[in-house]
Amino acid sequence: MKKLFMVILVAAMQAFACGPETVRAFGPSGSYDVQVYMGSTGIIRTEYCNISLMNIDSDGWKYLAGTETFRGRGSGFPSNLSFCIMLVNTWDRPLQISRVEVLSGGQLVLPETFSFSKGSEYAENRYAVNLCELWKTRRMLSGNVILQEVDFDNETIEYRMDYVVPGDSIVFFRTFKWIRTDIPAKFRIGIKYHEIEKVIDFDLSRFEYYEPEPGEINILPEVRLK
């Protein structure tokens, strides 16, 4: 009887071990208009554009450092709160990005540019990733929305225009000072066409999630902005 109990216990432990892996993360949280994929990438689809937002974790930094496009001359990775932003202009008119910011407990947090250092050498050479290259806007030649699925060396090119042409997909990165994770926070991005401006925001939170099976991603309906 004791032997039978041990067999059942081991089988149960193996079943749990083979199940979805739980991961702790800080990033965009899901809602009726935000789809969260693999726990760290939030996606919003609107009549003007589709936006995906991903908080860069240690695996993300390692992936970026392994590319020729973003490889830096230094070592280690920034401890800053950092995001990868992808935007597709789904409208029939050009769009400008008017703001990229974080709102934490009522306080506005703007992107960190390491202005305390002299010149751009610090951001270029301090870490294993070149922050100056990360801050540039690049055009995406593929439809991937997950960071590690983008071939930055072969499927992206620098995008020098200050607006996004209809149908174009772009990607860029922004770093911020770390914020408290125990108070409400939002990531906000503004899109603008002449005097028309729309602000799209993602709620940020600390949470746990499970790793879905490959290809497990649902399509959310379009969000109509006011």
C-alpha positions in Angstrom: 0.0 0.0 0.0 2.8 2.3 0.9 4.6 1.5 -2.4 1.4 2.3 -4.4 1.1 5.7 -2.6 4.6 6.6 -3.5 4.0 5.8 -7.2 0.9 8.0 -7.2 2.8 10.8 -5.5 5.7 10.7 -8.0 3.3 10.6 -10.9 1.4 13.7 -9.6 4.7 15.6 -9.1 5.7 14.8 -12.7 2.4 16.0 -14.0 2.8 19.3 -12.2 6.4 19.6 -13.5 5.2 19.1 -17.1 2.5 21.7 -16.8 2.8 25.4 -17.7 5.6 27.2 -16.1 4.7 30.1 -13.8 6.8 33.2 -14.3 6.9 36.5 -12.3 7.0 39.7 -14.3 6.4 43.4 -14.3 4.8 44.9 -17.4 1.5 45.5 -19.2 -1.5 43.9 -17.6 -4.5 42.5 -19.5 -7.9 44.1 -19.8 -10.8 44.1 -22.2 -8.7 46.0 -24.8 -5.2 44.8 -24.0 -4.1 41.3 -24.9 -1.1 40.0 -23.0 1.0 37.4 -24.6 3.6 35.3 -22.8 3.1 37.5 -19.8 5.3 40.4 -20.9 3.9 41.7 -24.3 0.8 43.8 -24.3 -1.0 44.4 -27.6 -3.7 47.1 -28.3 -5.4 47.3 -31.7 -7.2 50.5 -32.7 -8.5 52.0 -35.9 -5.4 54.2 -36.1 -2.6 51.8 -35.2 -1.6 48.6 -33.5 0.8 48.9 -30.6 2.7 46.2 -28.7 4.6 46.9 -25.5 7.1 44.7 -23.9 9.1 45.2 -20.7 12.7 44.0 -21.3 13.8 41.3 -18.9 17.2 39.6 -18.6 16.5 37.2 -21.5 15.5 40.2 -23.6 18.7 42.0 -22.9 20.7 38.9 -23.8 18.9 38.6 -27.0 19.5 42.2 -28.0 23.2 42.0 -27.0 23.6 39.0 -29.4 22.6 41.1 -32.4 25.0 43.1 -34.5 22.6 46.0 -34.5 22.5 46.6 -30.8 25.7 45.0 -29.5 27.6 47.4 -27.2 31.2 47.6 -26.2 30.7 47.4 -22.5 29.4 44.8 -20.1 26.2 44.1 -18.2 22.8 45.5 -18.8 20.9 48.6 -17.7 19.0 48.3 -14.5 16.5 50.8 -15.7 12.8 50.0 -16.5 13.0 49.5 -20.3 10.4 48.9 -22.9 10.3 47.7 -26.5 7.5 49.5 -28.5 6.2 48.3 -31.8 3.7 50.3 -33.8 1.9 49.6 -37.1 0.1 52.5 -38.8 -3.3 51.0 -39.8 -4.8 54.3 -40.7 -4.7 56.0 -44.2 -2.8 59.0 -43.0 0.7 59.5 -41.6 1.0 59.5 -37.8 3.5 61.2 -35.5 4.5 59.9 -32.1 3.8 62.9 -29.8 4.7 61.4 -26.4 6.2 58.4 -24.7 6.0 58.5 -21.0 5.2 56.6 -17.8 2.7 57.8 -15.2 3.4 56.5 -11.7 1.2 57.4 -8.7 0.3 60.7 -10.4 4.0 61.5 -11.2 5.1 61.9 -14.8 8.2 59.9 -15.6 9.9 60.8 -18.9 12.4 58.6 -20.8 15.9 58.4 -19.3 18.6 59.8 -21.6 21.6 59.6 -19.3 22.1 63.3 -19.7 24.3 63.3 -16.6 27.1 61.9 -18.7 29.1 63.9 -21.2 28.3 63.1 -24.8 26.9 59.9 -26.1 29.8 57.7 -25.3 28.3 56.5 -22.0 25.1 55.2 -23.6 27.1 53.7 -26.5 29.9 52.0 -24.6 28.8 51.4 -21.0 26.7 48.3 -21.4 26.7 45.1 -23.5 23.9 46.9 -25.5 24.3 50.2 -27.4 21.5 52.4 -25.9 21.9 55.0 -28.6 21.1 52.4 -31.3 18.2 51.1 -29.2 16.7 54.6 -29.0 16.6 55.0 -32.8 13.4 54.1 -34.7 13.6 51.2 -37.0 11.3 49.9 -39.7 10.2 46.3 -39.3 10.1 44.2 -42.5 8.2 41.3 -40.7 5.0 41.1 -38.8 6.4 39.6 -35.5 5.3 41.2 -32.3 7.4 39.2 -29.8 10.9 40.6 -29.2 12.9 37.3 -29.5 11.1 36.6 -32.8 12.4 39.7 -34.5 15.6 39.4 -36.6 16.9 42.9 -36.0 19.9 42.4 -38.2 18.1 41.3 -41.3 14.5 42.3 -40.9 14.8 45.9 -39.7 16.3 49.1 -41.1 16.7 52.6 -39.6 13.6 54.8 -40.0 14.7 58.4 -40.4 11.3 60.0 -40.9 9.6 61.8 -38.0 6.2 60.3 -39.0 5.0 56.8 -39.7 3.7 56.2 -43.2 0.4 54.3 -43.6 1.1 50.6 -43.5 4.6 50.9 -42.1 5.6 49.0 -38.9 8.2 50.5 -36.6 10.1 49.5 -33.5 12.0 51.5 -30.9 13.1 51.3 -27.2 12.8 53.6 -24.3 14.4 53.4 -20.8 13.0 55.0 -17.6 14.0 55.3 -14.0 12.6 52.4 -12.0 9.2 53.1 -10.5 7.5 51.5 -7.5 5.7 48.4 -8.4 3.2 48.6 -5.6 1.3 51.7 -6.8 -0.8 52.2 -9.9 1.3 53.0 -13.1 0.6 53.4 -16.8 2.7 53.5 -19.9 1.4 56.2 -22.3 2.1 56.8 -26.0 0.5 59.6 -28.0 -0.1 59.5 -31.8 -0.9 62.7 -33.7 -2.1 63.8 -37.1 -2.0 67.6 -37.4 -4.2 68.8 -34.4 -5.7 65.4 -33.7 -4.0 63.6 -30.9 -4.9 60.2 -29.3 -3.3 58.9 -26.2 -3.1 55.1 -25.8 -2.2 53.7 -22.4 -1.2 50.4 -20.9 -1.7 49.6 -17.2 1.5 48.3 -15.7 1.6 45.8 -12.8 3.6 43.1 -11.2 2.1 39.7 -11.7 2.6 36.0 -12.4 1.7 34.2 -15.6 2.1 30.9 -17.2 4.0 30.1 -20.4 1.5 29.3 -23.1 2.0 26.8 -25.8 3.6 28.1 -29.0 1.1 29.9 -31.2 -1.4 30.4 -28.3 -2.4 34.0 -29.1 -5.9 35.4 -29.5 -7.0 38.3 -31.7 -8.8 41.0 -29.8 -11.4 43.3 -31.4 -10.4 46.8 -32.4 -10.6 49.5 -29.8 -12.3 52.6 -30.8 -10.6 55.7 -29.3 -12.6 58.7 -28.3 
